[in-house]
Amino acid sequence: MYIHFLVVQSTVQNIKYHGRAETDPHWTPETREVILSLGKLAFEQLEKGNLIFYEADLAECGIDIRAASVYSGVFTQIFKEERGLYQDKIFCFIHLSVQEFLAAVHVFVTFINSGVNLLSEGQSTSQLKHLYQSAVDKALQSPNGHLDLFLRFLLGLSLQTNQTLLRGLLTQTGSSSQTNQETVQLSGCLLTQEGCASLASALSSNPSHLRELDLSYNHPGDSGVKLLSAGLEDPTWRLEDLRYGETHTQCLIEVIYCPCFHPQRESAALTLFLPPGWTMVESSG
């Protein structure tokens, strides 16, 4: 709901202030800058327990003081400007939950785009589970539970449906997403025996989605091919197209069709693409 709300506000800004059509992408460079700046402000002030901010706080987050009123005018349902006791400008989010949501967006986007875990000092990791663990630990350490809703928002951003709506803020897809990679293009990557070992390990972790594998113009060697062939022993593999254009090993053909390596593959529908002039080699097993 909060993401949809953010999308609507971004669309309003694009139409009202930039003359764009309603069907144009809602994440423009302008709206992206606004959201990320407000997200940084929301997170840093949430950590301090602040609900009211001053001009200096905005400046620290890269928000142009002169543009603060524009932010307030554009996102009237998100951010507002008021006058304090001494007529100095003060700012706040329209509701605490909005601040908590934007703080979660900032933490999530920062992690996905740069690998930096803002919830753990000096920690850089590629695994989202470490970010979530840090968030849980931080929420548990809060004496008044002020990070509980932030934690729920952060975990909710791991859903692919939510990441789709945030596309444009993210430079890559979250690492926790289950991407069903069906085609792997490794042609001309100078794949050697050592590379085959790493590839075999990676493919065995989730082999069922792979449909096409192109290993053309590589140098795996016989031992490298045997490492890859071990994956074909797994009955969950559903490889349909296997491409070997000028791959320098004849063992490759023998291994792939040797029943002793993968007996369950004898009747499988596997198309093998060979370089010109190559023929099948029947192995005695």
matplotlib code that plots the C-alpha trace (Angstrom):
import matplotlib.pyplot as plt

x = [0.0, 2.8, 4.7, 1.6, 1.1, 4.6, 4.1, 0.9, 2.8, 5.6, 3.2, 1.5, 4.9, 5.8, 2.5, 2.2, 5.8, 7.5, 4.7, 4.9, 2.1, 0.4, 1.6, 5.3, 7.6, 6.9, 10.6, 12.3, 15.7, 13.9, 11.5, 14.3, 16.4, 13.6, 12.7, 16.3, 17.0, 13.9, 14.7, 18.1, 16.6, 13.9, 16.5, 19.0, 16.4, 14.6, 17.8, 18.1, 14.4, 13.6, 10.2, 10.9, 13.9, 15.6, 17.2, 20.6, 19.2, 18.0, 21.3, 23.2, 21.1, 21.8, 18.5, 18.7, 17.2, 15.7, 14.0, 12.5, 9.3, 9.1, 9.4, 6.6, 4.5, 5.0, 4.7, 2.0, 0.9, 4.4, 6.5, 5.4, 7.0, 5.9, 7.0, 8.5, 8.2, 10.7, 9.4, 12.3, 11.4, 10.8, 10.0, 8.4, 6.7, 3.0, 2.9, 5.5, 4.7, 5.7, 9.0, 9.5, 8.6, 11.0, 13.7, 13.2, 13.3, 16.6, 18.2, 17.0, 18.0, 21.4, 22.1, 20.9, 22.7, 26.0, 26.1, 26.4, 24.6, 23.6, 22.4, 25.8, 28.9, 31.5, 29.7, 29.5, 27.8, 26.0, 23.5, 20.2, 19.9, 22.7, 20.9, 17.7, 19.5, 21.0, 17.5, 16.1, 19.0, 18.6, 14.8, 15.3, 17.8, 15.3, 13.9, 10.6, 10.1, 10.4, 12.0, 9.3, 7.3, 10.5, 11.5, 8.2, 8.5, 12.1, 11.1, 8.2, 10.5, 12.0, 8.9, 9.4, 6.1, 7.3, 10.7, 8.9, 7.2, 10.5, 12.2, 14.0, 15.2, 17.1, 20.1, 19.8, 17.3, 17.5, 19.8, 17.0, 14.8, 14.4, 15.4, 14.5, 17.5, 16.8, 19.7, 23.3, 25.6, 29.2, 30.4, 34.0, 34.5, 37.8, 36.2, 38.9, 38.9, 38.9, 36.0, 34.1, 34.4, 32.9, 30.2, 29.2, 28.9, 26.7, 24.5, 24.0, 22.7, 19.5, 19.7, 16.0, 15.4, 18.3, 17.1, 20.0, 23.7, 26.2, 29.8, 31.1, 34.7, 36.0, 38.9, 37.4, 39.6, 38.4, 38.5, 36.4, 33.8, 33.5, 32.9, 30.0, 28.7, 28.1, 25.3, 23.5, 23.3, 20.8, 17.3, 16.0, 18.1, 15.9, 18.6, 17.2, 19.9, 23.6, 25.9, 29.5, 31.0, 34.7, 35.1, 38.4, 37.8, 36.4, 35.8, 32.9, 30.8, 31.7, 30.9, 27.6, 26.2, 27.8, 25.0, 27.3, 27.6, 23.8, 21.6, 18.4, 19.3, 19.0, 15.5, 15.7, 15.0, 18.4, 19.5, 23.2, 24.6, 28.0, 30.5, 30.7, 32.3, 31.9, 30.1, 28.6, 30.9, 29.3, 30.9, 31.1, 30.6]
y = [0.0, 2.4, 1.7, 2.3, 5.5, 6.6, 5.7, 7.9, 10.9, 10.5, 10.4, 13.5, 15.3, 14.2, 15.5, 18.7, 19.9, 18.2, 18.1, 14.3, 12.0, 9.7, 6.7, 7.8, 5.9, 7.2, 7.0, 9.8, 11.2, 14.0, 11.8, 9.3, 12.0, 13.2, 9.8, 8.8, 12.1, 11.8, 8.2, 9.1, 11.8, 9.4, 6.7, 9.0, 10.8, 7.5, 6.2, 9.3, 9.0, 12.4, 13.2, 16.9, 18.1, 21.4, 22.9, 21.6, 18.1, 18.4, 19.9, 16.9, 14.6, 16.5, 18.2, 21.8, 24.1, 26.3, 23.2, 22.1, 24.0, 22.3, 18.9, 20.0, 21.1, 18.0, 15.4, 17.1, 13.8, 12.7, 15.7, 19.0, 22.3, 24.3, 27.2, 26.5, 28.5, 31.1, 31.1, 28.9, 26.3, 22.8, 19.8, 16.4, 13.5, 13.5, 10.4, 8.3, 5.3, 7.2, 8.0, 4.4, 3.2, 5.6, 4.7, 1.0, 2.0, 3.8, 0.9, -1.6, 0.4, 1.2, -2.4, -3.6, -0.8, -0.8, -3.8, -1.6, -2.7, 0.5, -1.4, -2.8, -0.5, -1.3, -4.3, -4.9, -8.2, -9.6, -11.6, -10.1, -12.5, -10.6, -7.3, -8.8, -10.3, -6.9, -5.3, -7.9, -7.4, -3.7, -3.8, -6.1, -3.7, -0.9, -0.3, 1.2, -0.9, 2.2, 0.0, -2.7, -1.2, -0.3, -4.0, -5.1, -2.6, -3.8, -7.4, -6.6, -5.0, -8.4, -9.5, -9.5, -7.7, -4.8, -4.7, -4.5, -1.4, 0.0, -0.6, 2.6, 3.1, -0.2, -0.7, -4.5, -7.1, -8.1, -11.0, -12.8, -13.0, -16.4, -15.6, -18.5, -18.3, -20.5, -19.5, -19.2, -17.7, -18.5, -18.6, -17.3, -16.8, -18.8, -21.3, -23.6, -26.7, -24.4, -22.4, -25.6, -26.6, -23.3, -23.5, -27.1, -26.0, -23.0, -25.0, -27.8, -25.3, -24.8, -26.8, -27.3, -24.0, -24.2, -24.9, -23.7, -23.8, -22.4, -23.4, -22.6, -21.5, -22.5, -24.7, -26.8, -29.9, -33.4, -33.1, -29.9, -31.6, -34.5, -32.1, -30.5, -33.9, -34.7, -32.2, -34.3, -37.1, -35.0, -36.1, -32.5, -31.1, -30.1, -29.0, -28.9, -27.1, -27.7, -25.8, -26.6, -24.6, -25.3, -26.4, -28.0, -31.5, -34.6, -36.1, -33.7, -35.6, -39.0, -37.9, -36.2, -39.4, -42.0, -43.8, -44.7, -41.0, -40.2, -43.2, -41.2, -39.1, -41.9, -40.9, -37.3, -34.7, -33.0, -31.2, -31.0, -28.3, -29.3, -27.3, -28.0, -31.3, -32.9, -36.2, -38.2, -40.6, -43.7, -44.6, -48.1, -46.8]
z = [0.0, 0.9, -2.3, -4.4, -2.5, -3.3, -7.0, -7.1, -5.5, -7.9, -10.9, -9.6, -9.5, -13.0, -14.4, -12.4, -12.4, -15.4, -17.9, -18.4, -19.3, -16.8, -18.8, -18.5, -16.1, -12.6, -11.5, -13.2, -12.2, -10.3, -8.4, -7.7, -6.2, -4.0, -2.7, -2.0, -0.2, 1.9, 2.6, 3.9, 6.0, 7.3, 8.3, 9.9, 12.0, 12.9, 14.3, 16.5, 17.5, 15.9, 14.3, 13.7, 11.5, 10.9, 7.9, 9.0, 9.0, 5.4, 4.3, 5.8, 3.6, 0.4, 0.3, -1.0, 1.6, -1.2, -2.6, 0.7, 0.0, -3.4, -1.7, 0.7, -2.2, -4.3, -1.6, 0.5, 1.8, 2.7, 3.9, 5.4, 6.4, 9.5, 11.6, 15.0, 18.2, 17.1, 13.5, 12.3, 9.7, 10.9, 8.8, 9.5, 7.7, 7.6, 9.8, 11.6, 9.5, 6.4, 7.9, 8.9, 5.4, 3.6, 6.1, 5.1, 1.4, 2.0, 3.8, 1.2, -1.9, -0.5, 0.1, -3.3, -5.2, -3.2, -0.9, 2.1, 5.2, 7.0, 10.0, 10.8, 11.0, 8.4, 7.0, 3.3, 2.2, -0.8, 1.2, 2.2, 5.1, 6.9, 6.4, 7.8, 10.7, 11.5, 11.3, 13.7, 16.1, 16.0, 16.6, 19.5, 21.1, 20.9, 24.4, 23.2, 20.0, 17.7, 15.0, 14.9, 12.0, 10.2, 10.4, 8.9, 6.0, 5.3, 5.2, 3.0, 0.4, -0.2, -2.1, -5.9, -6.4, -4.3, -6.0, -9.3, -8.2, -7.0, -10.3, -11.2, -7.7, -7.8, -10.0, -9.8, -8.5, -4.9, -4.3, -2.4, -5.4, -7.0, -10.6, -12.8, -15.1, -18.1, -20.4, -19.5, -22.2, -21.6, -25.2, -25.6, -21.9, -21.9, -19.4, -18.1, -15.8, -12.7, -14.2, -14.8, -11.2, -10.1, -12.8, -11.8, -8.2, -9.1, -11.3, -8.8, -6.3, -8.4, -11.6, -12.3, -14.1, -16.7, -20.2, -22.4, -21.8, -24.3, -23.8, -27.2, -27.8, -24.4, -23.1, -20.3, -21.0, -20.4, -16.7, -16.8, -19.0, -16.6, -13.8, -15.7, -16.8, -13.1, -13.2, -15.8, -13.3, -11.3, -12.4, -11.6, -14.5, -17.4, -19.8, -23.4, -25.5, -25.0, -27.3, -28.0, -31.0, -31.3, -27.7, -27.6, -26.2, -27.8, -24.4, -24.1, -26.6, -25.1, -21.6, -22.4, -24.0, -21.8, -19.9, -17.0, -16.2, -16.4, -17.0, -16.4, -19.5, -22.0, -23.0, -22.2, -24.9, -25.1, -28.2, -28.7, -31.0, -32.4, -34.4, -38.2, -39.1, -35.7, -35.3, -32.5, -30.7, -29.3, -26.0, -24.8, -21.3]

ax = plt.figure().add_subplot(projection="3d")
ax.plot(x, y, z, "-o")
ax.set_aspect("equal")
plt.show()
